[in-house]
Amino acid sequence: MTPHVAILVFLVVGIAFALGGYIASWLLRRDRPNPLKTIPYECGEETVGRTWIQFHVGYYVIALVFVVFDVEAIFLVPWAVAFRELGAAGFVAMMVFIAILLLGLAWVWKKGALTWL
């Protein structure tokens, strides 16, 4: 078996697996929705007023910035452990990485996304 055939078989099996699960769940579902399942539910409390409220986009921006810097911390730990083995090239690469993240932080700060509402 050539590598291209193996990749094709892998893709076909992966797509068949995903579609198979989707089709099986569609065939086995129940078409009788219970009225209790269709009402809005939040933390065990019945909602008062509108259930679909819009949150300010600033909350989502702050969450995304947190995720970006959390991922940065995940990359910094292995780099710090292998710092001596990486040498100057590893140091320069990480400084470029940190510089790009600092540019992003400066842009978010300039846009005012870090000010709490």
Order of alpha helices (4+ residues) and beta strands (2+ residues): alpha-alpha-alpha-alpha
